[in-house]
Amino acid sequence: MDGVTDAPFRSITAKYGKPDINITEFTSVEGICAGATKTLAAFLYGENERPVVAQLFGSTPEAFYKATFVVCELGFDGVDINMGCPAGSIASKGAGAALIRTPEIAKEIVRKTRQACEDFGAGKTIEEVGLPQDIIDWVRQHPNGKPLPNSDQNLQTMDQLAKVTPSIEQIRTNNAPKIPRKVLPVSLKTRIGYDQITIEEWVKHLLEVEPVNISIHGRTLKQGYSGKADWEAIGRAATIIHQTNTTVLGNGDLQNIGDALEKIEKYGTDGALIGRAAFGNPWLFKNEEATVTQRLDTAKEHSALHQNLFGERLFMPMRKHLSWYCKGFVGAAEIRQKLMTTKNAAEVEKILAEIDNPEVNIPKV
């Protein structure tokens, strides 16, 4: 989920929810091949996120080959190809869900990605594939992603976090040992069609190139995120996929773990992906309901993590996370309004510190 599942979000989710797998924001393979190092911030991660999978998008098979070496060198546990994003800016370039219309290109992308994983495992280096030197330098400066705190302590303030979390400057001079060479599994995520449901035909194309997993969102590209996810279509695709060694995950409109388990059982998938329901609610993955105090304390911790990694200048994207933590209880709107003007973690701390006892003063609805 672009703009949401960055390193601080995933670290918080891993700490309080511990989902079975974490997936990064998607990153453009063409951007990587053009030397866009800023996009690689999506690939910073902490050990507590494992297994953690890097997500790529694009429309050029050769660019996927080169960019996959970045994923391998950074020590991820897998590489996932986005063939499901419905955004016009992505689809207009033939990427994301637009690949549903070009199955031959889609299949070649999977082949090139797998070949890169195999070549890396056989000893080929990132210096040998023709990537810009700036990209190579960035990767060499981040040999194991970014080690975020793995402590179970409640590290909620900037002072506490500074003791255990390296700054971006420290990360860039990290001398951590190189990761062992291994052949990463290649998976992909997609939708049930472009402007109509064609998932049975589409998934047969994908199975020709044997991805380890196919995740299916139950809407077409044309639907975007409107309407209702079609789990019947996901179920039909699951029946076809289960004739092979590929696994299948369903996605769309899941509100909690109980909902996910029900859909898995009814439609025959091997698991499910939960996205928007986890915004501001990492406890969802443990099937727990957090208290108001826990939510506000986690909002402070998340803010401090975000600022420590990205700096005060880039704090504004944190505001949406703060709004998600502050929902569903009496008084939430007033707190949320104040938090939407914050410029740094210290301001968040100050606002939330003014609430003496949220469990008493702000009872849940």
Steps between C-alpha positions, in 0.01 A plus 500: 500500500688795364549783748393285795708186552835671552764377747355665814149371422627147438714505815204606714278240333760227553543595866133516598337271244767269360330409170628189324670711235576868433513658154664832416355787303539439129802648327548577131752280321538765231570756772769281652660449160499878447688557825213623718649425842219678685263221402718252689380638832214253452756222543617595848389238750567353844572141599178484700307515172619165370389338287499823300442516125598784267238610247588620150292649220564596139451383145852430372626142545867596480450767767350235727810287447732780612282630785461152646872500579436794734237292684734200524798705619291664774420162655126480449313172538320523168407723208139580410394641163211746502254420222205645686538873558203682337646853515480680166857626527621139525260332258558764230861378481396139459584406859294381796160359403553611139721192460177297496462626141852394401545146630811430291681798655375397844639150457834629377520725805461198729760307301753784517440550871551133574810492281647789698436314826670191362794697361549674834493166678764370257734788585423783258540840663307823480802664337467268199143578391530859378335694781597865563788548742282706736268202544792263560649739755168527685467122517856458625427755773191305609616136506220378725229755448459720805506347848200648680457420871403140576446566870167422661541804723265794451743732322272796456718809521767639273758476779427133556507420129824688440677249724397196297425624148778615266459829319498502120863615507594203718310266273699620200827406668369168629764227477267208562609168352385411150194282473539140381411433138170325450244469223198707599146379425303709248132575559251746354179679582226581252129565450207303360508693173556830323154635415318170539558175687749284310680339793472138380667574168749743655610269779571220251750730327668575833523136597706431187796678666451331839506778760513365854186694589228706333311751713167609354304815580132445429442808285585597143732788415198700386337461842805629685395469864130565441221248520534164670785252463391191304617206708308258276742591220794455737364157590477394136859606447606311814357179357715540187811600694473200733556270204861621514767553769421873518315632806229766497406781737175694483459871565220751523264643764640295790428670831658263754658159551165329541384642168823384332474146640141476385592607145798261491278208599212590270697584186789257534796735509823424686481825694398861474652847484366772729566859400289801590347342810847501660544878469554623856418151628801263502330298778255372239749229397494356851122524507525742793331831572733768631402738776491871432819539704678239289394670181616845609828366640562320172424818308783667698735211436418491130555876472841476663602213271386689192688816591814314604518331162371765260567821690277784614484647149311193376269463799176599324425148360484382862181700555279250321621226735419720798146547370459122472610440858252760625166361393209322663491657844337804655723804463698350211398772254636776722833324550520416131445862404795605717725223370435601140699818557808336654838551338710259703493219757552740791174679417317166486645412840392832648142472374456145624671576832222747575256210525532398867321166485352417162328185627300714744473833322443365150276194530457297185179538304 
